[in-house]
Amino acid sequence: MTGKLQQTDRTTISRHSERASYDRDTAYEILDEGMVAHVGFDVGSGVTVVPMTYARLDDAIVLHGAIASRWLAAFKEGRPVSVCVTLLDGLVLAQSAFSHSMNYRSVVVFGDARLVTDKACKDRAFKAFLDHLVPARWDDSRQPDDKESEATIVLSVPIREASVKVRSGPPQDAAKDQGLGYWTGVIPLELTAGEPIPDPAMKGNLAVPTYALNYKR
Amino acid sequence: MTGKLQQTDRTTISRHSERASYDRDTAYEILDEGMVAHVGFDVGSGVTVVPMTYARLDDAIVLHGAIASRWLAAFKEGRPVSVCVTLLDGLVLAQSAFSHSMNYRSVVVFGDARLVTDKACKDRAFKAFLDHLVPARWDDSRQPDDKESEATIVLSVPIREASVKVRSGPPQDAAKDQGLGYWTGVIPLELTAGEPIPDPAMKGNLAVPTYALNYKR
């Protein structure tokens, strides 16, 4: 899909509107880089936020969980959710405590999460979950069988009513503060991968695959 | 405060209950290490999740935002929120696609977010926000004046009804999959700080402070 995200009352950013965007490509870049989505819903016991793995599949966010999960069972019919993915890029140190900030990129999506029941669609989603986290791993692992597929709930949320918020760059101190003499700048932050840790239960002396050795987001 | 977190119906973890805990100290460690909280609320236009900076102040999570923020204005009276902080520790590569997982630590808190109006309490919160992100920076920056304090809304959520979920360690493949011959193990992930980037607007040739140079979470 091309074109803008849908700007509605609740996706209109009232504070720091200069950081807001409704650009679909920017939203997709952020969603494709992130690894954890925070999903908010209310299935009868108040607003609840949980962390979930996810993937972007075309113009939707797909989520998954075990059929044994109590709250997921409530999604048999479509239900409104809010899905937020945030990437933290840096700490912004300003002259005044008040002007300290973070560099970040975030996407918030509002929409109805609907159960994916079609077998082919579900299979595409399973591949997307793994491709999203570790590209190349899908073909280097055992793919889901029918029992595993049936034990898994897949939800799809259209990326339509959504907004992007991005802060980048140096601090923005008020002119009156600029001569105060404190060091100001940005401490960049990045999610980095360490050396892969082989599974003690693994049989044989297998080499670490390149995609794990050189893992980079 | 000592003792357990409050286990209620909605903080009872139904899936992978072996990962669940109600230990207050573990919750505090996670909250003290995290930098972004995802806060869910419904102030009349459906469930909304937004990323926020936060701090733990004694037995509460404090949040803040600009008075100009539309949704924060709805918090003049206490309102239920769900606050989730998630730390990502690794990608878990198993024999089967189905058994792939993440190592993570997360806390979910349910409670009423209440406006902090007392001046002394608000000042403590301001210090906590900065101490939480960059210890030592509070004394090395200009502290908030009355105008800045008045322009900022501070909310406090008691850490009472809450749960912790932690996954760590190697993959857990089913016995029947263990001979499939794929490499399995964990790719550790960590949020790391890069070299500080001085603010181009900074006057003078100031040395980067130690707390920024050796920044570590």
Interface residues (C-beta under 8 A of the other chain):
Chain A: D9 R10 S14 R15 H16 M35 V36 H38 V39 G40 F41 D42 S45 G46 V47 T48 V49 V50 P51 T53 G65 A66 A68 S69 R70 W71 P80 V81 S82 V83 C84 T86 L88 G90 L91 L93 A94 Q95 S96 A97 F98 H100 M102 Y104 S106 V108 F110 F126 F129 L130 L133 V134 R137 W138 D140 S141 R142 Q143 P144 E148 T152 P170 P171 D173 D177 Q178 G179 L180 G181 Y182 W183 T184 G185 V186 I187 P188 L189 E190 L191 T192 A193 G194 E195 P196 I197 P198 D199 P200 A201 M202 K203 G204 L206 A207 V208 P209 A212 Y215
Chain B: D9 R10 S14 R15 H16 M35 V36 H38 V39 G40 F41 D42 S45 G46 V47 T48 V49 V50 P51 T53 G65 A66 A68 S69 R70 W71 P80 V81 S82 V83 C84 T86 L88 G90 L91 L93 A94 Q95 S96 A97 F98 H100 M102 Y104 S106 V108 F110 F126 F129 L130 L133 V134 R137 W138 D140 S141 R142 Q143 P144 E148 T152 P170 P171 D173 D177 Q178 G179 L180 G181 Y182 W183 T184 G185 V186 I187 P188 L189 E190 L191 T192 A193 G194 E195 P196 I197 P198 D199 P200 A201 M202 K203 G204 L206 A207 V208 P209 A212 Y215
